[in-house]
Amino acid sequence: MSKIRVAFMGFRHMHIGDVYRRLQNRADAEIVAACEEDEAARRALSAESTFKITHDSFEAMLAETPADVIAVGDYYGKRGRILIQALEHGCHVISDKPVCTSLQELDQIEKLAAAKRLVVGCQLDQRDGAASAAARMAIQAGEIGEVHAISFGGQHPLMFGTRPGWYFEPGKHGGTINDIAIHAINSIPRITGRRFTMINSARNWNARLKEVPQFKDAAQMMLTMDNGCGVLGDVSYLMPDSFGYGHPLYWRFLFWGSAGILDVASGGVTLYKNGEKTPRVLPLPAVKPGQYLESFLNEIKGTHQPDELSTQEVLTSARITLMIQRAADDQVTNLPL
């Protein structure tokens, strides 16, 4: 098979740089173009010399550059339109999360991908991290029995003043739940083997950022899984800025089972098993970084494995997360999934 040709659209969030760098080191894919439509962002990118920007118009890039894939890193509120246009053009798409900010956009993305047999990828890297893999192995081996309750915290530092300004502009962010929670919504079913069935309640509000009162920097949710397991989650922007992303409580999951508890944090995984007196720190398996990209390219090539991230999984996780965001925005309770 010839190399997969990838064109980039938008660099407004730094996460998309991971896709760019990984593609530079692959033999089965090549970067053929890169577009940034925002003039100020384009100037900044040119000064850095990290990315080779070839276009200032997405439509021009689509018309002039043959590509198999469009990789999207523009601001959140613009991504849905870009993905839809790329799919209409016949290209596979991969995006940083979130892939879009409305259920209407997601409906179009899903229909186009199915009709044209195109792949939709997303940078969901938590699911394949070492801590998630260790937790999955422990739970599926029955170490804590049936999982009855889960609590998770995905609090982030807001870093107001250094975080891109578009976050706080109306119509560009799309909500804190949709921004952050998708990692947990994607990881929890993979770890437990269960699926979400109900949004019991969700809330988002302006807690700390009084400079931008319309920006809801705090967000919580209550969910139910198919075995009755209850899930409580908090994805607020309340992490102290001075700790950045190095705090041990940056992403922490507690799984409460019939035979024990599993504490899953960025620093490791600890098992508290009923009948034992001493907690066990579980070994972390070796994992391959960037598996989200490997899965995406494998699905395009037809070599995708059942355990890998798929188009359907990306779309399902995005839909559930958008529905939780809507429940918070509209104060809807007990919303079936």
C-alpha positions in Angstrom: 0.0 0.0 0.0 1.3 3.5 -0.8 1.9 6.0 2.0 -1.2 7.5 3.6 -1.2 11.2 2.8 -2.1 13.4 5.7 -3.0 17.1 5.6 -3.4 19.2 8.7 -6.1 21.8 9.4 -5.6 24.1 12.4 -3.0 24.3 15.1 -4.9 26.2 17.7 -4.4 23.6 20.4 -1.0 22.1 21.1 -2.3 18.5 21.3 -2.3 18.2 17.5 1.4 18.5 17.5 1.7 15.0 18.8 0.0 13.6 15.7 2.4 15.8 13.5 5.5 14.6 15.3 4.5 10.9 15.2 3.7 11.0 11.5 7.1 12.5 10.8 8.7 9.3 12.1 6.4 6.8 10.2 7.2 4.9 7.0 3.5 4.3 6.1 2.3 7.9 6.2 3.5 11.3 5.0 2.5 14.9 5.8 1.5 16.6 2.5 0.2 20.0 3.6 -0.7 22.1 6.7 -3.2 24.9 6.9 -3.7 27.6 9.6 -6.4 30.1 8.8 -5.9 32.4 11.8 -3.3 35.0 10.8 -1.8 35.6 14.3 -1.5 31.8 14.9 0.1 31.4 11.5 2.7 34.0 12.2 3.5 32.4 15.6 3.8 29.0 14.0 6.1 30.3 11.3 8.4 31.8 13.9 8.6 28.5 15.8 9.5 26.5 12.6 8.0 23.4 14.2 5.3 23.0 11.6 5.6 23.7 7.9 2.5 25.7 7.1 1.6 25.5 3.4 -1.9 27.1 3.2 -4.0 29.8 4.8 -7.3 28.5 3.4 -8.8 25.1 4.2 -10.8 25.1 1.0 -7.8 25.9 -1.1 -5.8 23.1 0.6 -8.6 20.6 -0.1 -8.7 21.7 -3.7 -5.0 21.8 -4.4 -3.6 18.9 -2.3 -4.5 15.3 -2.8 -4.9 13.8 0.7 -6.3 10.7 2.3 -6.6 12.1 5.8 -7.3 15.5 7.4 -5.9 15.9 10.9 -7.7 18.7 12.8 -6.4 20.8 15.7 -8.4 24.1 15.3 -10.4 25.6 18.1 -13.1 23.3 19.4 -16.2 25.1 18.1 -14.8 25.0 14.5 -13.8 21.3 14.4 -17.2 19.8 13.6 -17.5 21.9 10.5 -14.0 21.0 9.4 -14.6 17.3 9.9 -17.9 17.4 8.0 -16.2 19.2 5.1 -13.3 16.8 5.0 -15.6 13.7 5.1 -17.7 15.2 2.3 -14.5 15.6 0.3 -13.8 11.8 0.8 -11.1 12.1 3.5 -10.6 10.1 6.7 -10.3 12.4 9.7 -8.5 12.4 13.0 -8.9 15.1 15.6 -7.8 16.1 19.0 -10.7 15.8 21.5 -13.4 17.0 21.3 -14.2 16.1 17.7 -17.1 18.6 17.7 -19.3 20.7 20.1 -22.8 19.7 19.1 -24.9 16.6 18.7 -26.1 17.9 15.4 -22.6 18.0 14.1 -21.9 14.6 15.5 -24.9 13.2 13.7 -23.6 14.5 10.4 -20.1 13.2 11.0 -21.5 9.7 11.9 -23.7 9.6 8.8 -21.0 10.7 6.4 -18.4 8.3 7.9 -20.8 5.4 7.5 -22.0 6.3 4.0 -18.6 6.9 2.6 -16.8 4.1 4.7 -14.4 6.6 6.2 -12.5 6.4 9.5 -12.9 8.9 12.3 -10.0 9.0 14.8 -9.4 10.9 18.0 -6.5 11.5 20.3 -7.9 9.4 23.1 -4.6 8.4 24.7 -5.7 7.7 28.3 -7.3 4.4 27.4 -4.0 2.9 26.4 -1.9 4.3 29.1 0.0 2.1 31.6 -2.3 2.9 34.6 -5.4 2.2 32.5 -4.0 -1.1 31.2 -3.0 -2.2 34.7 -6.5 -1.4 36.0 -8.2 -3.2 33.1 -6.1 -6.3 33.7 -6.9 -6.3 37.4 -10.6 -5.8 37.1 -11.0 -8.3 34.3 -9.1 -10.8 36.3 -11.6 -10.4 39.1 -9.3 -8.8 41.6 -12.0 -6.5 43.1 -15.0 -8.6 42.0 -18.0 -6.9 40.4 -17.6 -3.1 40.2 -20.4 -1.3 42.0 -19.2 2.3 42.3 -16.7 4.5 40.5 -15.5 8.0 41.3 -13.1 9.9 39.1 -11.4 13.3 39.1 -10.0 14.8 36.0 -9.3 18.3 37.3 -7.0 20.5 35.2 -5.1 23.7 35.8 -6.8 26.5 34.0 -3.7 28.7 33.5 -5.8 31.8 32.6 -3.6 34.2 30.8 -1.4 31.6 29.2 -4.0 29.2 27.9 -5.1 30.1 24.4 -7.6 33.1 24.6 -10.1 31.4 22.3 -11.1 29.1 25.2 -12.9 32.0 26.7 -14.6 33.5 23.6 -18.3 32.7 23.1 -18.9 29.7 20.8 -15.4 28.4 20.6 -15.0 26.1 23.7 -18.2 24.1 23.9 -18.2 23.3 27.6 -15.8 21.9 30.2 -17.5 18.5 30.3 -17.2 18.0 26.5 -13.6 19.3 26.7 -12.3 17.0 29.4 -14.7 14.2 30.4 -14.4 12.2 27.1 -11.2 10.6 28.4 -13.1 9.1 31.3 -16.1 8.3 29.3 -13.9 6.4 26.8 -11.6 4.7 29.4 -14.2 3.5 32.0 -16.1 1.1 29.7 -12.7 -0.3 28.4 -11.4 -0.9 31.9 -14.6 -2.4 33.4 -16.2 -4.1 30.4 -19.4 -2.3 31.3 -21.3 0.4 29.3 -23.1 3.6 30.4 -26.9 3.5 30.4 -28.0 6.7 32.2 -27.1 10.3 32.9 -28.6 10.8 36.3 -27.5 14.4 36.6 -24.7 16.9 35.5 -23.8 20.4 36.5 -21.4 23.0 35.3 -20.9 26.5 36.7 -18.5 29.4 37.1 -16.6 28.7 40.3 -13.3 30.5 40.2 -12.8 32.5 37.0 -14.7 35.6 37.8 -12.9 37.5 35.0 -15.0 35.5 32.5 -18.3 34.9 34.2 -19.8 33.0 31.2 -17.0 30.4 31.3 -18.1 27.5 33.4 -14.8 26.2 34.9 -16.3 23.6 37.2 -18.2 20.5 36.1 -19.5 17.4 37.8 -21.7 14.4 36.7 -23.5 11.3 38.1 -23.9 8.3 35.7 -25.1 4.7 35.8 -23.7 1.7 34.1 -25.4 -1.4 32.8 -24.9 -3.4 36.0 -26.2 -0.6 38.2 -22.7 0.7 39.0 -22.9 4.3 40.0 -20.3 6.8 38.6 -19.4 10.2 40.1 -17.1 12.4 38.1 -15.5 15.9 38.5 -13.6 17.4 35.5 -13.3 21.0 36.8 -10.5 23.5 36.0 -9.7 23.7 39.7 -6.2 22.2 39.8 -3.7 24.7 41.2 -1.9 26.3 38.3 1.5 26.1 40.0 1.4 22.3 39.9 0.6 22.2 36.2 0.0 18.6 35.1 2.5 17.0 37.4 0.1 16.6 40.4 -0.5 13.0 41.5 -4.2 13.7 41.5 -4.3 14.8 37.9 -6.7 12.1 36.7 -7.5 9.7 39.5 -10.1 6.8 39.4 -11.4 4.8 42.3 -13.1 1.5 41.5 -15.1 0.0 44.3 -15.9 -3.6 43.9 -17.5 -6.5 45.8 -14.0 -7.8 46.7 -11.9 -4.7 47.0 -10.9 -1.3 45.8 -8.6 -0.2 43.0 -7.0 3.3 43.2 -5.8 4.3 39.7 -3.8 7.5 39.5 -1.2 9.0 37.2 1.5 7.7 39.5 0.4 4.1 39.7 -2.3 1.6 40.6 -3.0 0.3 44.1 -5.2 -2.7 45.0 -7.0 -2.9 48.4 -8.3 -6.5 48.3 -10.7 -7.8 50.8 -9.0 -10.4 53.1 -5.6 -8.8 52.8 -4.1 -6.4 55.3 -1.6 -4.6 53.1 -2.3 -2.7 49.9 -0.6 -4.0 46.7 1.0 -1.6 44.2 0.4 -3.3 40.9 3.1 -3.4 38.2 2.5 -1.2 35.2 2.7 -3.0 31.9 4.8 -1.7 29.0 2.7 0.2 26.6 3.2 1.9 23.3 2.7 5.6 23.3 0.6 7.0 20.5 -1.6 3.9 20.1 -4.6 6.1 19.1 -2.7 7.0 15.9 -1.7 3.4 15.3 -5.3 2.2 15.7 -6.5 5.0 13.3 -4.0 4.1 10.6 -4.6 0.4 11.0 -8.4 0.9 10.5 -7.6 2.8 7.3 -5.3 0.0 6.1 -7.8 -2.8 7.0 -5.4 -4.3 9.7 -7.4 -3.0 12.7 -7.6 -5.3 15.7 -10.7 -5.7 17.9 -9.0 -4.3 21.0 -7.9 -1.1 19.2 -9.7 2.3 19.3 -12.2 2.4 16.5 -14.4 4.8 14.7 -17.5 3.5 16.5 -15.8 3.8 19.9 -14.8 7.4 19.1 -18.3 8.3 18.0 -20.0 6.6 21.0 -17.7 8.3 23.5 -18.2 11.7 21.8 -22.0 11.2 21.8 -22.2 10.3 25.5 -20.0 13.2 26.5 -22.0 15.6 24.4 -25.2 14.3 26.0 -23.7 14.8 29.5 -22.7 18.4 28.5 -26.3 19.0 27.3 -27.7 17.6 30.6 -25.6 20.1 32.5 -26.4 23.0 30.2 -30.2 22.3 30.1 -30.5 20.9 33.7 -31.9 17.6 32.4 -31.9 14.6 34.8 -32.3 10.8 34.3 -31.4 10.9 30.6 -31.2 7.4 29.1 -28.3 6.5 26.9 
